[in-house]
Amino acid sequence: MEPYLRSLPDFIANLAKGSFKRLNVVIGNESCDLDSAACAAVYAHSIHSIEKPAIPILNILREDLPLKTDVTFCFGKDLANHIPCRDDIKWKDLDPEELDLFLVDHHVLTFGEVSPFKNRLSKVFDHRPFSADADIPSTAEVILRQTGSCSTLIGGEVLAKGYNDPMGLRLLRDTILTDTINLSEAAKKTTPEDVEILTKIEVILETTTLEPRDSVFNQICDAKTDISQLTFGDLLRKDLKVFDVNNSFKVAVPSAMLTFEELAQRGDSNEIKDDLGKFCSRYDADLVVIMGVSIRESDLVARDLFIYDNKASGNKCENLCRGLVKDQNLGLEEHMINNLDFGTHFKQGNLTFNRKKVWPIVQEILNK
């Protein structure tokens, strides 16, 4: 796999010259976490391995790649830099009729450059509930099952076709362990399918030569939470999704590998408010819902939410806060943070509800 990834910059250069008559493009989601990056790279490599030109796309801007510390750790910083990001591709120069599109770890297209290729969507892999915002052509094959990791779905697909690249399989193993919190029972994210695919991968890689699961998980967790060089604004962009509600109301939902209460200690109230303002301007966000999480030694310790109303959305923000508190699944408790005089902070009692589960609740409330 490494030679393939190192060849991608030259591949992109040749792509600009029209050297390929048929191209398979695999795009991960816009948060570009380890799951998204690994799925895109491994699935593209598996297609390319059977002599069908294919490239993975990291669905972020090139400038944001250094923020993805879990991705650069698992791939290696140098190798990660060889994988194209979405702004490395001159989309307008590509012929839609000569391209097949694959989505991994999402099923809703979110950036305009790829819109002309929507009808070329060939296959979709995702492990979250089906979104009403999805616009998938009837000709596309959809593999959508709720597993702990999308890498489980990709693993099942490529293993069935005889894929056995050691680096690719290691990336899938790393990701399944990361997404399931090392198969933690407390997190309630692991499914039998996750365990089955992980076991199959480890058999191929020979378990006796593999680094122990605990060690792998802890190293990736340490890399993901290494924010020593990141500003508060960087942390908001590190794992971000932006949702458009009814094409009229944008909600930015950053997920942080610290609780918001911990993040708030990184600056005074004015600095944090200024960073939030710049962040909202960059993404034209009306509302920000920051989801914080603290993980220690394979265990979820805490989750919290912080809601910031950027455009004085009034009733929408108030209704959202009331609706979230009423939802007994979340177990929210409003909590004041001493150094902040804006926004609404909640401690979250139910640690099993991550962004995949919380966003549909937020969306339903905002749509009322």
Order of alpha helices (4+ residues) and beta strands (2+ residues): alpha-beta-alpha-beta-alpha-alpha-beta-beta-beta-alpha-alpha-alpha-alpha-alpha-beta-beta-alpha-alpha-beta-beta-alpha-beta-beta-alpha
